[in-house]
Amino acid sequence: MKTHTHYLWFETKKRQEIIDITDELEEQLRESGIREGFALVSAMHISASVFVNDHEPGLWHDILHWLEHSVAPWEPHRYRHNESGEDNAAAHLRSLTLGHEVIVPVTNGTLDLGPWQRVFYGEWDGQRRKRVIMKIMGETWPDSRRV
């Protein structure tokens, strides 16, 4: 089995952002030469997420609204974690809710995503340097073996 590792670095302009990273994952898959296997994408910070969903700005607005009004409002006084001097307890809860990693199947050299599916980085406590790991694992074969 072959592996390929790549790190993405982010320093968002806003405290919260949703960033489509599918094109970068596809580029790393091409560079890897892997034809069958899996791509693991994981946020390496506890106040960020990686998730699969639809690339539609209205949905992004809805996700941010849902997180703020139903899941983890950004109200620092509500959380015991913030008694430590931090103010990002809501970011931790948002990361926990959406998850910090995804595994995407690789079939015949392409990401095997469903219709409309894309891979996103969700930043919940940004404006500082953070990273994501892309680990692609699987088998390669000559072009003559294509399915």
C-alpha positions in Angstrom: 0.0 0.0 0.0 1.2 3.5 -0.8 0.6 6.6 1.2 0.7 10.3 0.4 0.6 13.1 3.1 -0.1 16.8 2.5 -0.7 19.6 5.0 -3.0 22.6 4.3 -2.4 25.7 6.4 -5.1 28.3 7.1 -5.2 31.7 8.8 -8.7 32.9 8.2 -9.7 36.5 8.0 -12.8 35.9 10.1 -13.3 34.0 13.3 -15.7 31.6 11.6 -15.4 30.5 8.0 -16.4 27.5 5.8 -13.8 26.8 3.1 -14.2 24.3 0.2 -11.0 22.1 0.1 -12.2 19.5 -2.4 -10.1 20.9 -5.3 -7.0 20.7 -3.2 -7.8 17.1 -2.1 -8.3 16.1 -5.8 -5.0 17.7 -6.7 -3.3 15.7 -3.9 -5.0 12.5 -5.1 -3.6 13.1 -8.6 -0.1 13.7 -7.2 -0.3 10.6 -5.1 -0.9 8.3 -8.1 -3.3 6.2 -5.9 -6.1 4.6 -7.8 -8.0 2.6 -5.2 -8.1 3.4 -1.5 -9.1 6.2 0.9 -8.4 9.8 1.6 -8.5 10.9 5.2 -8.9 14.6 5.8 -8.5 15.8 9.4 -8.5 19.1 11.2 -5.5 19.2 13.5 -7.0 21.7 15.9 -9.8 21.1 18.4 -11.8 24.2 17.4 -12.1 23.4 13.6 -14.0 20.8 11.6 -13.8 18.8 8.4 -17.1 17.7 6.9 -18.8 16.7 3.7 -21.9 18.6 2.5 -23.3 20.7 -0.4 -21.4 23.7 -1.9 -24.2 26.2 -1.6 -23.8 29.6 0.2 -27.4 29.5 1.5 -26.6 26.2 3.2 -23.4 27.7 4.7 -25.5 30.6 6.1 -27.9 28.0 7.5 -25.1 26.0 9.1 -23.6 29.0 10.7 -27.1 30.2 11.9 -27.9 26.7 13.3 -24.5 26.5 15.2 -25.0 30.0 16.6 -28.7 29.7 17.6 -29.3 26.0 18.3 -26.0 24.3 19.1 -23.3 26.5 20.6 -24.1 30.2 20.8 -21.0 32.5 21.1 -21.8 33.6 24.6 -18.6 33.2 26.5 -20.3 33.6 29.9 -22.3 30.4 29.4 -19.3 28.0 29.4 -17.1 26.8 32.2 -14.2 26.2 29.8 -14.0 30.0 29.3 -13.3 30.4 33.1 -9.8 29.4 32.2 -9.3 32.7 30.4 -10.3 31.3 26.9 -13.4 32.5 25.2 -13.7 29.7 22.6 -15.8 27.0 24.3 -18.5 27.4 21.6 -15.8 26.7 18.9 -15.0 23.4 20.7 -18.6 22.4 20.8 -19.1 23.3 17.1 -16.1 21.1 16.2 -17.5 18.3 18.2 -20.9 18.6 16.5 -19.6 18.6 12.9 -16.6 16.4 13.5 -12.9 16.8 12.9 -12.3 14.4 10.0 -13.8 12.6 7.0 -12.8 9.5 5.0 -13.5 9.7 1.3 -13.3 6.6 -0.8 -11.0 6.6 -3.9 -12.2 4.6 -6.8 -10.4 4.4 -10.2 -8.3 7.4 -9.3 -11.1 9.8 -8.3 -12.8 10.8 -5.1 -15.9 8.7 -4.9 -18.3 11.5 -3.6 -22.0 11.6 -4.2 -23.9 14.2 -6.2 -23.3 17.7 -4.9 -20.9 16.4 -2.2 -17.8 18.5 -1.4 -15.2 18.4 1.4 -15.1 21.5 3.7 -12.9 23.0 6.4 -15.0 24.7 9.1 -13.1 27.2 11.1 -14.8 28.1 14.4 -12.1 30.0 16.2 -9.9 31.5 13.4 -7.7 34.4 12.7 -4.7 32.3 13.7 -2.6 29.7 11.9 -4.1 26.2 11.8 -3.6 23.1 9.7 -5.4 20.1 8.1 -3.8 16.8 7.2 -4.7 15.0 4.0 -3.5 11.4 4.1 -4.3 9.4 1.0 -3.8 5.6 1.2 -4.2 2.8 -1.3 -3.0 1.0 -4.4 -1.5 2.3 -7.6 -1.4 0.4 -11.0 -0.4 1.1 -14.5 -2.9 2.8 -16.8 -3.5 -0.5 -18.6 -5.2 -1.9 -15.5 -8.0 0.8 -15.4 -11.5 -0.5 -14.6 
